[in-house]
Amino acid sequence: MLKSISVSRPLATISLLAILVGVIGCWAALNGFYFVFIIPALLGIILYSFFKTEAFIILVGALAPLSVNINDIGSGLGISLPTEPLIMFIFALLLFRFIYKGEIKREIAYHPLFISVFVYLLWLWVSSLFSSMPMVSAKFSIARTWYIAVFFIAGIQFSAR
């Protein structure tokens, strides 16, 4: 006599999701929607950055030597792939986290190096307002701000824990 096979609920859920992903992948390949195959990687990157922010910042720093510089994306601006979009994402994540939690340690905020970096960023933004090439100055100011926010301020916050 045959014994009944019992399948646990998580195994059944994972199996159904795998079949669904396979069907969607076949449909996307047959219809030429190849960008669908990027979605799992993007979801993995987003989840990794939410749960392991410190390790993700280190990963982005390690990817910097491997990045490719594209000089003209329009309006004379350039971008470095894949690091600049990842740094923009980390900057937005840290900005929302700071707005939500609102925490910065007092001894860090009043440190002379922190104050001088803040004054530098303030002066950078003020001087970009009066630039002869405002688009280039704004991109430079934005890029400098997110680099400093991610690697300096977040680095100090994470190392102070």
Sequence and secondary structure as in RCSB ss.txt:
>XXXX:A:sequence
MLKSISVSRPLATISLLAILVGVIGCWAALNGFYFVFIIPALLGIILYSFFKTEAFIILVGALAPLSVNINDIGS
GLGISLPTEPLIMFIFALLLFRFIYKGEIKREIAYHPLFISVFVYLLWLWVSSLFSSMPMVSAKFSIARTWYIAV
FFIAGIQFSAR
>XXXX:A:secstr
        HHHHHHHHHHHHHHHHHHHHHHHT GGGGGHHHHHHHHHHHHH HHHHHHHHHHHGGG EEE  SST
T  EEETHHHHHHHHHHHHHHHHHHH    HHHHT HHHHHHHHHHHHHHHHHHT SSHHHHHHHHHHHHHHIII
IIIHHHHHHT 
